[in-house]
């Protein structure tokens, strides 16, 4: 598998550092009987020990050449189910059986990590936990606290649904080819009882609208969505800005907007 060249169009950077691999496996702690899917297995550096520990493993790999090679190379290690498809289009919920929640792990391609996170959040109801290595900047945005530069739409949407923990950094030298940025490993555990949202689509659109005009006060950024009366009813200062609100603030505001019928559709 070492002969494969990374393809730039797939954002491939293959892990080669054995110490980082050992730390990553320690975080995942794979055990027989668990339902696990790996995104972007690449040359199988993480895939092999996962498969040996689990006995059965699903992998999602867009590169047809790598998908074929993994099937042949790891045939003796256990039951490897290779899904040769773009992870952005894969229905991860299809892997979760009756009474069994899915664990998802992987080294996420830098070029799709943010849209992939939103895709996975849409299926969080069937996910036990996620352990990812991804670009440090994205990991910092996911785990950012309100009123910081990194805090944004991704922070709110992930933290509303998941408990997150940033674990450790991974230097460029751990990969081949070397990326231009540092990576980070983090864990995400979907909340079993997230804060109740009256209208999930409205909540999502409201957060998007607020951060699309993050330099403006909310009375201006949410004009047509929530006037000062609605904002104050939700306990929100109309003069505050998007990055100062916590995920629970956005849930509360979204529910007030839904109750008053004051929200407009995106584009109006």
Secondary structure, 3 states (H helix, E strand, C coil): CCCCCCCHHHCCCEECCHHHHHHHHHHHCCCCCCEEEEECCCCCHHHHHHHHHHCEEEEECCCHHHHHHHHHHCCCCCEEEEECCCHHHCCHHHHCCCCCCEEEEEECCHHHHHHHHHHHHCCHHHEEEEEEEEEHHHHHHHHCCCCCCCCCHHHHHHHHHEEEEEEEEECHHHEECCCCCCEEEEEEEECCCCCCCCCHHHHHHHHHHHHHCCCCEHHHHCCCCCCHHHHHHCCCCCCCEHHHCCHHHHHHHHHHHHHHCCCCCCCC
